[in-house]
Amino acid sequence: MCLGSETLYYKEHIYLKVWYEINVEMHFKNGILVSMEQGDEKRMDVDDRDNR
């Protein structure tokens, strides 16, 4: 359990006619999720997908 504030980052790859890489930031305070926000979103080229 975290005491104080902590930010965790989650990265996923999603296909919506083309591939995207999406980062999500999750903000916790005293071990409780208080907010989530979308970070960077990047369209992936075929070469980028092969190197992840």
C-alpha positions in Angstrom: 0.0 0.0 0.0 1.4 3.4 -0.9 1.5 6.2 1.6 1.4 9.7 0.1 1.1 10.3 -3.6 2.1 8.1 -6.4 1.7 8.1 -10.2 1.7 4.9 -12.2 2.0 4.8 -16.0 0.3 2.2 -18.2 1.0 1.8 -21.9 -1.1 -0.1 -24.3 -1.3 -0.7 -28.1 -4.7 -0.5 -29.6 -5.9 -1.1 -33.2 -8.4 1.3 -34.7 -7.9 0.7 -38.4 -4.2 1.6 -37.6 -2.1 0.9 -34.5 -1.8 3.5 -31.7 0.3 3.5 -28.6 -1.6 5.2 -25.7 -0.2 6.1 -22.3 -2.4 6.4 -19.3 -1.4 8.1 -16.0 -3.1 6.8 -12.8 -2.8 9.0 -9.7 -3.0 7.5 -6.3 -3.2 9.1 -2.9 -2.8 7.0 0.2 -3.3 3.9 -1.9 -6.6 5.0 -3.5 -7.0 5.8 -7.1 -8.0 9.5 -7.3 -7.7 10.2 -11.0 -6.7 8.9 -14.4 -5.7 10.9 -17.4 -4.6 10.0 -20.9 -1.1 10.9 -21.6 0.6 10.8 -25.0 -1.0 9.1 -28.0 1.1 8.0 -30.9 0.2 6.5 -34.2 2.4 3.5 -34.9 4.0 2.7 -38.2 4.5 -0.9 -39.2 8.3 -0.6 -38.3 7.4 0.8 -34.8 5.1 -2.2 -34.0 7.8 -4.7 -34.9 10.3 -3.1 -32.6 8.2 -2.8 -29.4 
